[in-house]
């Protein structure tokens, strides 16, 4: 799902 992909990207950005 695209939603899952975006969620992972969002989490990565939150880490930075």
PDBQT receptor file of N, H, CA, C and O in Angstrom, charges set to zero:
ATOM      1  N   UNK A   1       0.840  -1.218   0.000  1.00  0.00    +0.000 N 
ATOM      2  CA  UNK A   1       0.000   0.000   0.000  1.00  0.00    +0.000 C 
ATOM      3  C   UNK A   1       0.866   1.256   0.000  1.00  0.00    +0.000 C 
ATOM      4  O   UNK A   1       1.953   1.278   0.577  1.00  0.00    +0.000 OA
ATOM      5  N   UNK A   2       0.379   2.268  -0.637  1.00  0.00    +0.000 N 
ATOM      6  H   UNK A   2      -0.504   2.251  -1.106  1.00  0.00    +0.000 HD
ATOM      7  CA  UNK A   2       1.139   3.519  -0.679  1.00  0.00    +0.000 C 
ATOM      8  C   UNK A   2       1.172   4.176   0.700  1.00  0.00    +0.000 C 
ATOM      9  O   UNK A   2       2.151   4.817   1.080  1.00  0.00    +0.000 OA
ATOM     10  N   UNK A   3       0.068   3.997   1.441  1.00  0.00    +0.000 N 
ATOM     11  H   UNK A   3      -0.727   3.476   1.132  1.00  0.00    +0.000 HD
ATOM     12  CA  UNK A   3      -0.016   4.582   2.774  1.00  0.00    +0.000 C 
ATOM     13  C   UNK A   3       1.110   4.064   3.664  1.00  0.00    +0.000 C 
ATOM     14  O   UNK A   3       1.704   4.818   4.435  1.00  0.00    +0.000 OA
ATOM     15  N   UNK A   4       1.391   2.780   3.546  1.00  0.00    +0.000 N 
ATOM     16  H   UNK A   4       0.908   2.168   2.920  1.00  0.00    +0.000 HD
ATOM     17  CA  UNK A   4       2.465   2.200   4.370  1.00  0.00    +0.000 C 
ATOM     18  C   UNK A   4       3.814   2.773   3.970  1.00  0.00    +0.000 C 
ATOM     19  O   UNK A   4       4.668   3.021   4.822  1.00  0.00    +0.000 OA
ATOM     20  N   UNK A   5       4.001   2.978   2.694  1.00  0.00    +0.000 N 
ATOM     21  H   UNK A   5       3.308   2.776   2.002  1.00  0.00    +0.000 HD
ATOM     22  CA  UNK A   5       5.267   3.529   2.222  1.00  0.00    +0.000 C 
ATOM     23  C   UNK A   5       5.447   4.951   2.736  1.00  0.00    +0.000 C 
ATOM     24  O   UNK A   5       6.528   5.334   3.183  1.00  0.00    +0.000 OA
ATOM     25  N   UNK A   6       4.377   5.717   2.664  1.00  0.00    +0.000 N 
ATOM     26  H   UNK A   6       3.499   5.405   2.301  1.00  0.00    +0.000 HD
ATOM     27  CA  UNK A   6       4.455   7.093   3.142  1.00  0.00    +0.000 C 
ATOM     28  C   UNK A   6       4.688   7.134   4.647  1.00  0.00    +0.000 C 
ATOM     29  O   UNK A   6       5.414   7.991   5.152  1.00  0.00    +0.000 OA
ATOM     30  N   UNK A   7       4.069   6.209   5.348  1.00  0.00    +0.000 N 
ATOM     31  H   UNK A   7       3.479   5.513   4.938  1.00  0.00    +0.000 HD
ATOM     32  CA  UNK A   7       4.229   6.154   6.805  1.00  0.00    +0.000 C 
ATOM     33  C   UNK A   7       5.695   5.914   7.157  1.00  0.00    +0.000 C 
ATOM     34  O   UNK A   7       6.233   6.527   8.078  1.00  0.00    +0.000 OA
ATOM     35  N   UNK A   8       6.324   5.019   6.414  1.00  0.00    +0.000 N 
ATOM     36  H   UNK A   8       5.887   4.521   5.666  1.00  0.00    +0.000 HD
ATOM     37  CA  UNK A   8       7.741   4.738   6.702  1.00  0.00    +0.000 C 
ATOM     38  C   UNK A   8       8.593   5.966   6.388  1.00  0.00    +0.000 C 
ATOM     39  O   UNK A   8       9.542   6.274   7.108  1.00  0.00    +0.000 OA
ATOM     40  N   UNK A   9       8.248   6.654   5.317  1.00  0.00    +0.000 N 
ATOM     41  H   UNK A   9       7.477   6.403   4.732  1.00  0.00    +0.000 HD
ATOM     42  CA  UNK A   9       9.002   7.852   4.949  1.00  0.00    +0.000 C 
ATOM     43  C   UNK A   9       8.833   8.925   6.019  1.00  0.00    +0.000 C 
ATOM     44  O   UNK A   9       9.783   9.624   6.372  1.00  0.00    +0.000 OA
ATOM     45  N   UNK A  10       7.615   9.044   6.525  1.00  0.00    +0.000 N 
ATOM     46  H   UNK A  10       6.843   8.476   6.238  1.00  0.00    +0.000 HD
ATOM     47  CA  UNK A  10       7.348  10.031   7.569  1.00  0.00    +0.000 C 
ATOM     48  C   UNK A  10       8.137   9.703   8.821  1.00  0.00    +0.000 C 
ATOM     49  O   UNK A  10       8.679  10.599   9.469  1.00  0.00    +0.000 OA
ATOM     50  N   UNK A  11       8.205   8.434   9.165  1.00  0.00    +0.000 N 
ATOM     51  H   UNK A  11       7.764   7.707   8.639  1.00  0.00    +0.000 HD
ATOM     52  CA  UNK A  11       8.958   8.033  10.359  1.00  0.00    +0.000 C 
ATOM     53  C   UNK A  11      10.439   8.345  10.178  1.00  0.00    +0.000 C 
ATOM     54  O   UNK A  11      11.106   8.771  11.121  1.00  0.00    +0.000 OA
ATOM     55  N   UNK A  12      10.947   8.138   8.985  1.00  0.00    +0.000 N 
ATOM     56  H   UNK A  12      10.405   7.792   8.219  1.00  0.00    +0.000 HD
ATOM     57  CA  UNK A  12      12.357   8.428   8.708  1.00  0.00    +0.000 C 
ATOM     58  C   UNK A  12      12.635   9.906   8.871  1.00  0.00    +0.000 C 
ATOM     59  O   UNK A  12      13.672  10.292   9.411  1.00  0.00    +0.000 OA
ATOM     60  N   UNK A  13      11.706  10.740   8.404  1.00  0.00    +0.000 N 
ATOM     61  H   UNK A  13      10.864  10.426   7.965  1.00  0.00    +0.000 HD
ATOM     62  CA  UNK A  13      11.902  12.179   8.523  1.00  0.00    +0.000 C 
ATOM     63  C   UNK A  13      11.827  12.611   9.974  1.00  0.00    +0.000 C 
ATOM     64  O   UNK A  13      12.536  13.524  10.396  1.00  0.00    +0.000 OA
ATOM     65  N   UNK A  14      10.963  11.950  10.739  1.00  0.00    +0.000 N 
ATOM     66  H   UNK A  14      10.387  11.208  10.396  1.00  0.00    +0.000 HD
ATOM     67  CA  UNK A  14      10.811  12.293  12.157  1.00  0.00    +0.000 C 
ATOM     68  C   UNK A  14      12.112  11.988  12.903  1.00  0.00    +0.000 C 
ATOM     69  O   UNK A  14      12.459  12.664  13.872  1.00  0.00    +0.000 OA
ATOM     70  N   UNK A  15      12.815  10.973  12.442  1.00  0.00    +0.000 N 
ATOM     71  H   UNK A  15      12.534  10.424  11.655  1.00  0.00    +0.000 HD
ATOM     72  CA  UNK A  15      14.058  10.587  13.107  1.00  0.00    +0.000 C 
ATOM     73  C   UNK A  15      15.115  11.677  12.940  1.00  0.00    +0.000 C 
ATOM     74  O   UNK A  15      15.890  11.944  13.858  1.00  0.00    +0.000 OA
ATOM     75  N   UNK A  16      15.141  12.305  11.765  1.00  0.00    +0.000 N 
ATOM     76  H   UNK A  16      14.511  12.088  11.019  1.00  0.00    +0.000 HD
ATOM     77  CA  UNK A  16      16.146  13.321  11.483  1.00  0.00    +0.000 C 
ATOM     78  C   UNK A  16      15.963  14.557  12.344  1.00  0.00    +0.000 C 
ATOM     79  O   UNK A  16      16.733  15.510  12.228  1.00  0.00    +0.000 OA
TER      80      UNK A  16
